Amino acid sequence: QVQLVESGGGLVQPGGSLRLSCAASGIIFRFYDMGWYRQAPGKERELVATIPRGGDTVVADSVKGRFTISRDNNRNRVYLQMNSLKPEDTAVYYCNARYPITHVDYWGQGTQVTVSS
């Protein structure tokens, strides 16, 4: 059974930082492309950043220079370091695992990030 469990969300003031973590189980982690997506109220889910099993990361323009995605294949974890947070970053953040050959997707349950003073 595949499980993706996010943690690290919460309430933070504008300009602050958070580090999201996603623990994966039930998959051969190193074979999967991993990513973070987010969904704000009334909006569609959007890509934040991806880190493929090999190759360069992709980061959305809206968070470029502020967010960094990384992965630890030994610990089966993917991280999202978020700095200089803005109120518009408020959303539920979802971890994604995609098998690159079949494009089968797995999703976590999401973690809420709220940026507010």
C-alpha positions as CSV (number, residue, x, y, z in Angstrom):
1,Q,0.0,0.0,0.0
2,V,1.4,3.3,-1.1
3,Q,1.5,6.1,1.5
4,L,2.7,9.7,1.2
5,V,2.6,11.5,4.6
6,E,3.2,15.2,4.6
7,S,4.2,17.2,7.7
8,G,5.6,20.6,8.6
9,G,2.7,22.8,7.7
10,G,1.3,25.5,10.0
11,L,0.8,29.2,10.6
12,V,3.6,31.6,9.8
13,Q,4.0,35.3,9.5
14,P,4.8,36.9,6.1
15,G,8.5,36.7,5.5
16,G,8.8,33.6,7.6
17,S,10.0,30.1,6.7
18,L,8.6,26.6,6.8
19,R,10.0,23.2,5.8
20,L,7.6,20.6,4.5
21,S,8.5,16.9,4.6
22,C,6.9,14.0,2.8
23,A,7.6,10.5,3.9
24,A,6.9,7.8,1.3
25,S,6.3,4.1,1.8
26,G,5.1,1.3,-0.4
27,I,7.1,2.4,-3.5
28,I,10.6,2.1,-4.6
29,F,11.3,5.7,-3.9
30,R,14.4,6.2,-6.1
31,F,12.4,5.2,-9.2
32,Y,9.8,7.9,-8.8
33,D,9.7,11.6,-9.7
34,M,8.6,13.5,-6.7
35,G,6.8,16.9,-6.4
36,W,4.9,19.4,-4.4
37,Y,1.6,20.9,-5.5
38,R,-0.7,23.3,-3.7
39,Q,-4.3,24.3,-3.8
40,A,-5.7,27.5,-2.5
41,P,-9.4,28.0,-1.7
42,G,-11.4,28.4,-4.9
43,K,-8.4,27.7,-7.1
44,E,-7.2,24.7,-9.0
45,R,-4.3,22.6,-7.8
46,E,-1.0,23.9,-9.2
47,L,2.6,22.8,-9.4
48,V,5.0,24.2,-6.9
49,A,8.2,22.2,-7.6
50,T,9.3,18.8,-8.9
51,I,12.4,16.8,-8.5
52,P,12.8,13.9,-10.9
53,R,14.6,10.7,-10.1
54,G,17.4,12.0,-12.3
55,G,17.8,15.4,-13.8
56,D,17.1,19.0,-12.9
57,T,14.4,20.3,-10.6
58,V,11.5,22.4,-11.8
59,V,10.2,25.3,-9.7
60,A,7.1,27.4,-10.5
61,D,7.9,31.0,-11.3
62,S,5.7,32.2,-8.4
63,V,8.1,30.6,-5.9
64,K,11.4,30.7,-7.7
65,G,14.2,32.0,-5.5
66,R,12.1,31.4,-2.4
67,F,11.3,27.7,-2.4
68,T,13.7,24.8,-2.7
69,I,12.8,21.1,-3.3
70,S,15.1,18.3,-2.3
71,R,15.0,14.6,-1.8
72,D,16.7,11.9,0.3
73,N,16.6,8.6,-1.4
74,N,18.0,6.8,1.6
75,R,15.2,8.0,3.9
76,N,12.5,7.9,1.2
77,R,11.7,11.6,1.8
78,V,11.1,14.7,-0.2
79,Y,11.3,18.2,1.3
80,L,10.2,21.7,0.4
81,Q,12.0,24.5,2.0
82,M,9.9,27.6,1.9
83,N,11.5,31.0,2.7
84,S,10.2,34.6,2.4
85,L,6.6,33.3,2.6
86,K,3.8,35.5,1.4
87,P,0.1,35.5,2.1
88,E,-0.5,34.3,-1.4
89,D,1.4,31.1,-0.6
90,T,-1.5,30.1,1.7
91,A,-2.8,26.8,0.5
92,V,-3.0,23.1,1.2
93,Y,0.3,21.6,0.0
94,Y,0.3,18.1,-1.4
95,C,3.1,15.6,-2.0
96,N,3.1,13.7,-5.3
97,A,4.9,10.6,-6.5
98,R,4.8,9.9,-10.2
99,Y,6.2,6.8,-11.9
100,P,7.8,8.2,-15.0
101,I,7.1,5.4,-17.4
102,T,3.4,4.9,-16.7
103,H,2.7,8.3,-15.2
104,V,0.8,6.7,-12.4
105,D,0.3,9.3,-9.6
106,Y,0.1,8.9,-5.9
107,W,-0.9,11.8,-3.6
108,G,-0.6,12.6,0.1
109,Q,-3.4,13.9,2.2
110,G,-2.1,17.4,2.2
111,T,-0.8,19.8,4.9
112,Q,-2.1,23.3,5.4
113,V,0.2,26.3,5.2
114,T,-1.2,29.6,6.3
115,V,0.8,32.8,5.9
116,S,-0.8,35.6,7.9
117,S,0.1,38.3,10.4
